[in-house]
Amino acid sequence: MLTKVNHEQKDEAALRNQVNLAQEPEQVFLNPWADDGVTLLAEPPYFWQASASALIEGVGASESDLLNDKIEAFLTQTRRHRKFKHPIVYASVPAILDEVGFRKSFIMANDRIVLGGAPGTRAINRYRWANEAEATDPQQRVVDYFAKSLKSNKGKKLQIDPDALGPDMDFAITCRNTFNYYHFVTESLCQLCVLDDLDFQGRIFIHFPNNERKLRDFARNFVEVLFPEYKDRVFFERAPKDYDRVLTAFDLMGVHFLNPELNANQVNKLAPSDQFWQGRTATVASQGVLQMNAVGSSLIALRERALRSIEGLDFSDLPKKFFVGRDTRQSRTRHMEGEDELFDHLKMFGFEYVVFENLHPLEQVALMANAEVMISYHGAGFTNMLFASPETYVIEIGTLQTAMTRWGDFWPVANAAQCKYLSFYADYKGVAPEDAPNPFKEDLLPAALSHQGIGQVMAFVVALDGLVPDMPTASDLLKLARTLFRVGEVDKTLCVLEAHQKLLAGHLDLLLLLADCHKHADAPTSELKAIDAAFKADPSRWQTLVRMIWCANRCQRPQVIRWAMARLQADFPDRHDAFLKNHEWVRYVV
């Protein structure tokens, strides 16, 4: 009898957990400017604001030239078309919801999904997938819904009531799951920070969709250590759960495409191009670009709270350079091929081996806050980049698949810390380069770092230490020098290049990179010398002659300008005429 009752309860809970997505978007999603159900306790301090950025870079480290070309093409496309000039911080604020239902990892208010932060984005994606078989394109239905709602929202304000918080009200937030460290920290734990400015004395509920057996210790431990003032008031409870009214955290990034109070042109000015970013048009691509480049204010608040929690404590026994391994007892085994060999090399330069899961939460925070270099293969442990200092190098080893499907997930974490996040994209473990999988249709594959890839990573690590590695070929030298230059280590780039004069001689790309270093150092005479050597290495490039003209002008070398213009006219007459037409000042020199 008891078993039958338990099954009936589970069936009822499963039914209550369902969200009907087979409706028009306006019946599924809550528009807080038009629909009842969301009340803010105060005017948001801002909707969004531009922020200083982390250093975020990637480089190909495959053994295959073909795969490296694909990696570099994707990285170039991302830099040019997906990366904002500056990241933006979106406000996360406390809000009261009415007629609330926690369903799986969604929050419902008045029977509609609340669009807040990552859960809101997932809800929109789920809507598209659930309606793929319908005659009307679900993507277009979503775009039309946001466009129509934005137009009707014009002139309206969000509902605000400073007295809406009752004395016995609970605070409740959603959790994608309680076993993935990344999702828990970036989406759920940080939401507790919206209580910082409230004198909140009630209960706190964290609702999750997974089986209770998958509730990991880290979830409870981080709450207890970083939010000790809520001791014995935080409860983990599986969805579904209903409330008449509840206090929650409302991430305003989720309503970006509905917000009539937003100066969209200011956001658009930060976009690199319109290839993926479509402004207020809520395409899949636009939503993806926004998520990559936006940081919730609660995530920054969590970082600040964590760093305050280690002030005055002694963590001098923790390493400053380390490789992060994985505790396979509670994670899917996805070890990198080449891990042991890489660490054997790293040990020679003072690196230690650590496993985040085996450390106390405050040790994890302190480890990253005081780190010089962290290295690991792709995984949820990179969430701890949140606690890194701006001087910390966080080095990830991944694949083209992680570059295309996961790299952007960690951009907000890196931008919150403003650290130096560099990814080496290597090969797939057990997969030949010519059999590379569809990144979006395969499960996440482990990385394989070849001997060549290990050499590439180690050369960078050694150069960071201020040493000059002996590079065997011009190709190896170019990879190292370009990586150093991309991450802003210009002096180290110059040292590495100048220590390899034999490889430098007659090599166009190396000489142009040498010119870039001198340009960055504001040394135009040295830059001009490097450009001249580059042109001699390959006289077929008109771009080198044009650069020579501009550099010679800065050096006040009119004779060089006259020579370069004459050569441009002889070898590239169309380019000569166009340059002369667009730059009148050259006529007075020639």
Salt bridges, closest charged atoms under 4 A:
GLU24 OE2 - ARG141 NH2 3.24
GLU57 OE1 - ARG79 NH2 2.99
GLU72 OE1 - ARG486 NH1 3.47
ASP98 OD1 - ARG245 NE 2.54
ASP170 OD2 - ARG203 NH2 2.95
GLU187 OE1 - ARG122 NH2 2.83
GLU187 OE2 - HIS183 ND1 2.89
ASP196 OD1 - ARG305 NH2 2.73
GLU212 OE1 - ARG238 NH1 3.67
GLU229 OE2 - ARG305 NH2 2.82
GLU237 OE2 - LYS241 NZ 3.14
ASP242 OD2 - ARG16 NH2 2.90
ASP242 OD1 - ARG103 NH2 2.70
GLU261 OE1 - LYS157 NZ 3.42
ASP327 OD2 - ARG329 NH2 2.38
GLU339 OE1 - HIS335 ND1 3.38
GLU341 OE2 - HIS451 ND1 2.75
ASP344 OD1 - LYS347 NZ 3.81
GLU391 OE1 - LYS420 NZ 3.75
GLU396 OE2 - HIS378 ND1 2.64
ASP465 OD2 - LYS321 NZ 3.31
GLU489 OE1 - LYS492 NZ 3.52
ASP509 OD2 - ARG482 NH2 3.90
ASP516 OD1 - ARG547 NH2 2.84
GLU527 OE2 - ARG547 NH2 3.36
GLU527 OE1 - ARG554 NH2 2.37
ASP532 OD2 - LYS536 NZ 3.02
ASP571 OD2 - ARG567 NE 2.59
ASP577 OD1 - HIS576 ND1 3.12
GLU584 OE1 - ARG587 NE 3.35
